[in-house]
Amino acid sequence: MALLDALATLALTVLLTPFLVVLVTVLVLASLGKSLGLRQKYVQFLLKVFEDGNRILVKKFGRQRLAKEYGRHSEETDDDDDDDQESTQVICRDKLVLRPQLDKDSDDGLATHDFELGDCLDYIRTGMEAIVDDEVTKRFSAEELTSWNFLTRTNCQYEFISVRLTIFWVVGFILRYFLLLPLRILILVIGMVVMVACTYFVGCLPESKMKKSLNSCISVFCFDFLSGALSLVCTYHNRENIPQCGICVANHTTPIDVLVLACDNTYDMVGQRHGGFLSIFQRALSRASAHIWFERSESKDRFAVARRLREHVEDPEKLPILIFPEGTCINNTSVMQFKKGTFEVGGVIYPVAIKYDPRFGDAFWNSSKDSMVSYIYMMMTSWAIVCDVWYLPPMTRKEGESSIDFANRVKAEIARQGGLVDLVWDGGLKRSAPKKEWKQQYQQEFSRRLKVQNLNSEKKEEKTE
């Protein structure tokens, strides 16, 4: 038994030694603000693996079969057969759309034959496709990738198409779940303990410039250490525009947005009060600085939050406050309507655009589907979290400009810089149905168009008579 215990102890020591060495190295380098650049090299290696794997996928699966999977046309189409069809097939954003073909003999583009009920079917089909795949609801689900990243939870499951591809996937599975995941869990647990201890210590200090400086150093250190639990690789652009005061607003894809921005600067935060896992971070952060948390269900809190925001902005000693005006997570493809309350407070607005690279892992959090724990588990079993951050020049509200127009102007700049789609829709549609007023507005508009069309038809008939 003694021999078995000694062997078990030796085996455990051999297994834990690499983790301890890596952990100590990360702690020392993070405290010094240095890095070995291993994450960047790791990401570059992943790009080569994805390129080779997708080359195998295309070669094995065939371009025509892949095109068929995504609803695209084969390039080898007989032009003579197309002339005989009664409707023209058009490819738009990888989807097949049918449009009724007009009679070729008509010079003015109008159909020469009598109207038949079947003439409107193609339009009905196109309209139904637009309803099913509208530009709003698809922003609340994971975006589809143009190439496979060896994760089974995105796109189709290609891992069993060929033996070589299966080997790629199995090796990646072992690497992610049996090497990276235990190390990341260890970093996460230690990082949380360090953050709670550091913020508790800072919270015990009296208000002073030293406390503010110490809080800034500790905050960046703790968040940078926690970023190792996700293998976060972030590139910051235009750092001369980093917020120093006022309000910082950014598009919202995931709770990790806070981590991404806090690794480069110190912020006070405003947001919904959470329970469970996130509440640990919120309580820890609140000890060291003036963060603002509110209950979404309590309407009276809106006035209290606006008042506290105004007081925070007017105090030059306070840190810049970080706000996500969309109010919900969008899937990294677009920016949706900004809440106007943030832009009514006044002061300088510092826009920030965040764009994640989905090839290494889907950072979007579908809060209506996944809990926070399951979401963090998915993030920690991804290859890495890679993103770009752009600090935009500060913006102020123009004279005579409404808060809504100001919010839309800031949103447009963020969408332009991040390469995102600028949408006017409210992100609240993720959890609730459209308002009755919106439906009535479109019904009235449709009714007005019908009346105009009927009047035009009657005028044409009178002229003909």
Phi, psi and omega per residue, in radians:
M1 nan -0.689 3.133
A2 -1.091 -0.677 3.121
L3 -1.144 -0.716 3.124
L4 -1.134 -0.704 3.116
D5 -1.130 -0.681 3.136
A6 -1.155 -0.710 3.117
L7 -1.158 -0.706 3.123
A8 -1.126 -0.716 3.108
T9 -1.119 -0.714 3.118
L10 -1.112 -0.768 3.135
A11 -1.109 -0.723 3.132
L12 -1.144 -0.665 3.112
T13 -1.133 -0.736 3.135
V14 -1.112 -0.665 -3.125
L15 -1.274 -0.653 -3.059
L16 -1.471 -0.382 -3.096
T17 -0.994 -0.826 3.117
P18 -1.057 -0.677 3.130
F19 -1.129 -0.737 -3.129
L20 -1.167 -0.687 3.119
V21 -1.101 -0.805 3.117
V22 -1.099 -0.725 -3.112
L23 -1.109 -0.819 3.137
V24 -1.098 -0.706 3.119
T25 -1.083 -0.774 3.124
V26 -1.093 -0.739 3.137
L27 -1.088 -0.804 -3.104
V28 -1.142 -0.815 -3.109
L29 -1.157 -0.698 3.138
A30 -1.123 -0.676 3.128
S31 -1.171 -0.478 3.115
L32 -1.609 -0.073 -3.109
G33 1.257 0.454 -3.110
K34 -1.968 2.939 3.121
S35 -2.670 2.544 3.091
L36 -1.445 -0.158 -3.125
G37 1.334 0.329 -3.108
L38 -1.194 -0.606 -3.128
R39 -1.130 -0.729 3.136
Q40 -1.108 -0.746 3.114
K41 -1.150 -0.647 3.096
Y42 -1.081 -0.755 3.121
V43 -1.143 -0.717 3.102
Q44 -1.094 -0.676 3.087
F45 -1.139 -0.697 3.117
L46 -1.086 -0.677 3.133
L47 -1.064 -0.702 3.103
K48 -1.159 -0.697 3.124
V49 -1.132 -0.768 3.122
F50 -1.080 -0.705 -3.132
E51 -1.108 -0.784 3.132
D52 -1.168 -0.742 -3.120
G53 -1.127 -0.730 3.133
N54 -1.268 -0.449 3.016
R55 -1.140 -0.706 3.066
I56 -1.135 -0.718 -3.108
L57 -1.075 -0.813 -3.122
V58 -1.164 -0.717 -3.121
K59 -1.147 -0.689 -3.091
K60 -1.386 -0.755 -3.015
F61 -1.449 -0.424 3.094
G62 1.519 2.418 -3.121
R63 -1.112 -0.690 -3.101
Q64 -1.172 -0.673 -3.139
R65 -1.227 -0.657 3.064
L66 -1.109 -0.738 3.124
A67 -1.091 -0.645 3.134
K68 -1.172 -0.645 3.130
E69 -1.087 -0.627 -3.100
Y70 -1.647 0.132 3.081
G71 1.383 0.333 -3.141
R72 -1.586 2.863 3.093
H73 -1.425 2.621 2.933
S74 -1.263 2.476 -3.118
E75 -1.229 -0.353 -3.114
E76 -1.616 1.253 -3.113
T77 -1.875 2.347 3.140
D78 -1.336 2.066 -3.100
D79 -1.134 -0.536 -3.123
D80 -1.145 -0.623 -3.140
D81 -1.208 -0.541 -3.133
D82 -1.146 -0.590 -3.109
D83 -1.165 -0.447 -3.089
D84 -1.492 -0.196 -3.095
Q85 -1.360 2.627 -3.138
E86 -1.499 -0.180 3.108
S87 -2.391 2.549 -3.117
T88 -1.625 2.342 3.141
Q89 -1.684 2.234 -3.080
V90 -2.155 2.366 3.094
I91 -1.647 2.168 3.125
C92 -2.392 1.949 -3.130
R93 0.977 0.835 3.072
D94 1.101 0.360 3.101
K95 -2.192 2.586 -3.093
L96 -1.539 2.117 -3.135
V97 -2.114 2.299 3.131
L98 -1.764 2.254 3.084
R99 -2.170 2.283 3.138
P100 -1.052 2.351 3.141
Q101 -1.544 2.279 3.134
L102 -1.353 2.723 3.126
D103 -1.083 2.321 -3.096
K104 -1.245 -0.404 -3.082
D105 -1.372 -0.197 -3.084
S106 -1.554 2.124 -3.122
D107 -1.315 -0.543 -3.084
D108 -1.559 0.101 3.089
G109 1.397 0.131 3.121
L110 -1.714 2.574 3.139
A111 -1.203 2.397 -3.106
T112 -1.628 -0.255 -3.129
H113 -1.608 2.864 3.138
D114 -1.177 2.618 -3.131
F115 -1.159 2.370 3.065
E116 -2.196 2.693 -3.099
L117 -1.052 -0.591 -3.107
G118 -1.192 -0.273 -3.108
D119 -1.150 -0.446 -3.073
C120 -1.648 -0.062 -3.060
L121 -1.150 -0.683 3.139
D122 -1.121 -0.655 3.092
Y123 -1.164 -0.670 3.128
I124 -1.114 -0.722 3.134
R125 -1.115 -0.760 3.114
T126 -1.077 -0.703 3.112
G127 -1.142 -0.689 3.112
M128 -1.146 -0.678 3.100
E129 -1.111 -0.648 3.116
A130 -1.157 -0.599 3.127
I131 -1.236 -0.776 -3.111
V132 -1.166 -0.711 -3.074
D133 -2.014 1.003 -3.103
D134 -1.366 2.939 -3.035
E135 -1.371 -0.093 -3.096
V136 -1.700 -1.031 -3.020
T137 -1.124 -0.523 -3.135
K138 -1.280 -0.177 3.059
R139 -1.380 -0.142 -3.124
F140 -1.829 0.288 3.062
S141 -2.333 2.816 -3.064
A142 -1.031 2.385 3.128
E143 -1.262 2.534 3.113
E144 -1.416 2.516 -3.096
L145 -1.671 2.648 3.075
T146 -1.387 -0.348 3.096
S147 -2.450 2.720 -3.064
W148 -1.413 2.404 -3.131
N149 -1.917 0.345 3.081
F150 1.160 0.377 3.000
L151 -1.915 2.240 -3.041
T152 -1.277 -0.233 -3.068
R153 -1.576 0.058 3.087
T154 -2.190 2.482 -3.141
N155 0.982 -2.783 3.130
C156 -1.355 2.834 3.125
Q157 -1.582 1.730 -3.074
Y158 -1.690 0.080 -2.932
E159 -1.193 -0.297 -3.095
F160 -1.972 0.394 -3.133
I161 -1.286 -0.665 3.135
S162 -2.527 2.863 -3.116
V163 -1.149 -0.763 -3.122
R164 -1.096 -0.704 3.133
L165 -1.187 -0.657 3.096
T166 -1.105 -0.692 3.101
I167 -1.099 -0.773 3.075
F168 -0.950 -0.851 -3.046
W169 -1.175 -0.741 -3.126
V170 -1.112 -0.761 3.101
V171 -1.079 -0.748 3.114
G172 -1.132 -0.663 3.118
F173 -1.085 -0.801 3.131
I174 -1.103 -0.730 3.141
L175 -1.099 -0.769 -3.060
R176 -1.277 -0.729 -3.002
Y177 -1.601 -0.482 -3.044
F178 -1.915 -0.185 3.092
L179 -2.078 -0.987 -3.084
L180 -1.240 -0.766 -3.063
L181 -1.060 -0.867 3.108
P182 -1.053 -0.703 3.128
L183 -1.136 -0.717 -3.139
R184 -1.184 -0.662 3.094
I185 -1.107 -0.712 3.120
L186 -1.099 -0.771 3.117
I187 -1.120 -0.691 -3.139
L188 -1.114 -0.812 -3.114
V189 -1.117 -0.824 -3.135
I190 -1.135 -0.687 3.128
G191 -1.094 -0.704 3.106
M192 -1.129 -0.737 3.123
V193 -1.106 -0.767 3.137
V194 -1.100 -0.738 -3.129
M195 -1.134 -0.797 -3.138
V196 -1.077 -0.739 -3.127
A197 -1.181 -0.747 -3.108
C198 -1.191 -0.763 -3.138
T199 -1.183 -0.561 3.078
Y200 -1.156 -0.715 3.118
F201 -1.138 -0.780 -3.140
V202 -1.138 -0.653 -3.140
G203 -1.127 -0.415 3.133
C204 -1.402 -0.227 -3.117
L205 -1.397 2.611 3.072
P206 -1.259 2.747 -3.128
E207 -1.125 2.189 -3.139
S208 -2.929 2.996 3.086
K209 -1.148 -0.589 3.117
M210 -1.120 -0.700 3.114
K211 -1.118 -0.691 3.125
K212 -1.131 -0.761 3.132
S213 -1.155 -0.735 3.134
L214 -1.139 -0.696 3.107
N215 -1.097 -0.685 3.126
S216 -1.112 -0.792 -3.134
C217 -1.132 -0.794 -3.105
I218 -1.181 -0.676 -3.132
S219 -1.082 -0.868 3.139
V220 -1.095 -0.723 3.127
F221 -1.070 -0.841 -3.089
C222 -1.137 -0.778 -3.128
F223 -1.196 -0.638 3.095
D224 -1.147 -0.649 3.094
F225 -1.167 -0.754 3.135
L226 -1.133 -0.494 3.138
S227 -1.100 -0.398 3.081
G228 -1.137 -0.408 3.117
A229 -1.227 -0.244 3.130
L230 -2.068 0.079 -3.035
S231 0.891 0.842 -3.084
L232 -1.253 2.218 3.053
V233 -2.172 1.915 -3.060
C234 -2.155 2.390 3.092
T235 -1.925 2.135 -3.100
Y236 -1.785 2.240 -3.118
H237 -1.955 2.605 3.069
N238 0.962 0.937 -3.067
R239 -1.204 -0.171 3.079
E240 -1.201 -0.256 3.136
N241 -1.735 0.287 -3.139
I242 -1.042 2.309 -3.130
P243 -1.106 2.359 3.068
Q244 -1.967 -0.356 3.126
C245 -2.792 -3.029 3.090
G246 1.260 -2.566 -3.051
I247 -2.086 2.265 3.050
C248 -1.832 2.159 3.125
V249 -2.057 2.512 -3.104
A250 -2.567 2.738 3.013
N251 -1.218 2.700 -2.952
H252 -2.122 2.049 3.099
T253 -1.988 -0.595 -2.986
T254 -2.804 2.757 3.000
P255 -1.044 -0.343 3.114
I256 -1.159 -0.281 3.077
D257 -0.925 -0.683 3.118
V258 -1.088 -0.787 3.129
L259 -1.078 -0.749 -3.112
V260 -1.063 -0.809 -3.099
L261 -1.326 -0.605 -3.097
A262 -1.286 -0.237 3.067
C263 -1.297 -0.228 -3.073
D264 -2.091 -0.265 -3.109
N265 -2.777 2.874 -3.131
T266 -1.830 2.303 -3.098
Y267 -2.305 2.659 2.772
D268 -1.575 2.584 -2.997
M269 -2.108 2.642 3.054
V270 -2.292 2.363 -3.118
G271 3.129 -3.109 -3.116
Q272 -1.257 2.446 3.076
R273 -1.320 2.192 -3.104
H274 -1.888 2.844 3.019
G275 -1.914 3.116 3.051
G276 1.207 -2.298 -2.994
F277 -1.104 -0.791 -3.081
L278 -1.185 -0.461 -3.118
S279 -1.109 -0.490 3.110
I280 -1.086 -0.792 3.127
F281 -1.163 -0.728 -3.099
Q282 -1.110 -0.749 3.129
R283 -1.175 -0.674 3.140
A284 -1.150 -0.753 -3.124
L285 -1.187 -0.618 -3.092
S286 -1.163 -0.390 3.132
R287 -1.201 -0.574 -2.995
A288 -1.693 -0.347 -3.055
S289 -2.659 3.071 -3.015
A290 -1.630 1.310 3.077
H291 -1.501 2.732 -3.085
I292 -2.114 2.008 3.103
W293 -2.048 2.489 -3.102
F294 -2.450 2.834 3.067
E295 -1.636 2.157 -3.118
R296 -1.120 -0.542 -3.055
S297 -1.357 -0.282 -3.084
E298 -1.674 1.865 -3.087
S299 -1.163 -0.514 -3.141
K300 -1.133 -0.440 -3.130
D301 -1.143 -0.405 -3.103
R302 -1.059 -0.742 3.129
F303 -1.201 -0.669 3.123
A304 -1.159 -0.700 3.123
V305 -1.134 -0.765 3.120
A306 -1.066 -0.704 3.118
R307 -1.140 -0.779 3.139
R308 -1.171 -0.601 3.071
L309 -1.105 -0.782 -3.127
R310 -1.106 -0.744 3.115
E311 -1.120 -0.659 -3.132
H312 -1.165 -0.781 -3.106
V313 -1.166 -0.619 -3.100
E314 -1.310 -0.218 3.132
D315 -1.620 1.927 -3.096
P316 -1.200 -0.280 -3.135
E317 -1.431 -0.227 -3.097
K318 -1.423 2.693 3.090
L319 -1.268 2.784 3.028
P320 -1.083 2.482 -3.091
I321 -1.763 2.342 -3.058
L322 -1.716 2.185 -3.099
I323 -2.321 2.495 3.022
F324 -1.963 1.667 -2.971
P325 -1.182 -0.262 3.115
E326 -1.169 -0.529 3.078
G327 1.413 -0.054 3.110
T328 -2.755 2.888 -3.097
C329 -1.488 2.304 3.085
I330 -1.988 2.655 -2.875
N331 -1.418 0.658 2.964
N332 1.238 0.206 3.121
T333 -1.998 -0.265 -3.030
S334 -2.699 2.984 3.020
V335 -2.142 2.216 -3.107
M336 -1.806 -3.115 -2.963
Q337 -0.939 2.315 3.053
F338 -1.519 2.396 3.061
K339 -1.195 2.368 -3.026
K340 -1.312 -0.300 -3.063
G341 -1.011 -0.673 -3.137
T342 -1.092 -0.573 -3.035
F343 -1.618 0.030 3.047
E344 -1.632 -0.226 -3.064
V345 -1.209 -0.636 -3.072
G346 1.732 3.120 -3.129
G347 1.550 -3.031 -3.089
V348 -1.570 2.379 3.096
I349 -1.839 2.243 3.094
Y350 -1.899 1.776 -3.140
P351 -1.337 2.525 3.091
V352 -2.375 2.293 3.105
A353 -1.872 2.293 -3.137
I354 -2.124 2.234 3.124
K355 -2.321 2.122 -3.131
Y356 -1.626 2.596 3.068
D357 -1.601 1.876 -3.017
P358 -1.289 -0.110 -3.124
R359 -1.163 -0.442 -3.064
F360 -1.754 -0.269 3.128
G361 2.882 2.507 -3.117
D362 -1.486 1.936 -3.085
A363 -1.442 -0.178 -3.073
F364 -1.150 2.366 3.087
W365 -1.877 1.966 3.049
N366 -1.557 1.550 -3.016
S367 -1.123 -0.398 3.119
S368 -1.399 -0.152 -3.106
K369 -2.038 -0.746 -3.046
D370 -1.985 2.438 3.031
S371 -1.333 2.945 -3.129
M372 -1.109 -0.692 -3.124
V373 -1.147 -0.797 3.135
S374 -1.161 -0.584 3.101
Y375 -1.155 -0.788 3.115
I376 -1.098 -0.644 3.083
Y377 -1.070 -0.749 3.105
M378 -1.125 -0.684 3.121
M379 -1.142 -0.680 -3.085
M380 -1.368 -0.226 3.045
T381 -1.835 0.153 3.001
S382 -1.446 2.978 3.112
W383 -1.146 -0.881 -3.125
A384 -2.987 2.975 3.002
I385 -2.019 1.961 -3.080
V386 -2.061 2.314 -3.107
C387 -2.673 2.896 3.041
D388 -2.114 2.484 3.125
V389 -2.206 2.245 3.091
W390 -2.005 2.118 3.007
Y391 -1.525 2.036 -3.103
L392 -1.615 2.741 3.114
P393 -1.023 2.558 -3.124
P394 -1.084 2.600 -3.112
M395 -2.242 2.543 3.094
T396 -2.222 2.769 -3.118
R397 -1.304 2.235 -3.119
K398 -1.324 2.810 3.132
E399 -1.183 2.245 -3.122
G400 1.422 -0.006 -3.132
E401 -1.512 2.298 3.117
S402 -1.316 2.825 3.134
S403 -1.119 -0.582 3.125
I404 -1.183 -0.772 3.114
D405 -1.130 -0.675 3.107
F406 -1.119 -0.758 3.116
A407 -1.090 -0.722 3.129
N408 -1.167 -0.596 3.129
R409 -1.194 -0.723 3.094
V410 -1.155 -0.735 3.139
K411 -1.077 -0.716 -3.136
A412 -1.112 -0.659 3.126
E413 -1.173 -0.718 3.116
I414 -1.120 -0.762 3.133
A415 -1.116 -0.718 -3.133
R416 -1.110 -0.806 -3.094
Q417 -1.218 -0.671 -3.107
G418 -1.487 -0.022 -3.108
G419 1.161 0.623 -3.108
L420 -1.873 2.801 3.118
V421 -1.449 2.250 -3.138
D422 -1.563 1.927 -3.103
L423 -1.962 2.580 -3.125
V424 -1.617 -0.099 -3.024
W425 -1.350 2.660 3.138
D426 -1.424 2.305 3.107
G427 -1.156 -0.226 3.088
G428 -1.123 -0.259 3.083
L429 -1.130 -0.230 3.105
K430 -1.126 -0.534 -3.064
R431 -2.031 -0.284 -3.075
S432 -2.383 2.784 3.134
A433 -1.316 2.804 3.107
P434 -1.039 2.623 3.136
K435 -1.153 2.631 -3.129
K436 -1.089 -0.583 3.139
E437 -1.110 -0.651 3.126
W438 -1.119 -0.757 3.130
K439 -1.086 -0.787 -3.139
Q440 -1.099 -0.623 3.134
Q441 -1.102 -0.765 3.129
Y442 -1.251 -0.588 3.072
Q443 -1.119 -0.716 3.103
Q444 -1.147 -0.693 3.120
E445 -1.128 -0.740 3.123
F446 -1.131 -0.701 3.110
S447 -1.114 -0.699 3.128
R448 -1.087 -0.716 3.136
R449 -1.128 -0.683 3.113
L450 -1.104 -0.724 3.126
K451 -1.105 -0.745 3.129
V452 -1.097 -0.715 3.140
Q453 -1.136 -0.702 3.129
N454 -1.154 -0.701 3.105
L455 -1.107 -0.729 3.114
N456 -1.113 -0.673 3.127
S457 -1.152 -0.713 3.135
E458 -1.145 -0.675 3.122
K459 -1.130 -0.705 3.110
K460 -1.105 -0.718 3.131
E461 -1.142 -0.668 3.115
E462 -1.155 -0.690 3.097
K463 -1.120 -0.675 -3.128
T464 -1.153 -0.678 3.128
E465 -1.190 nan nan
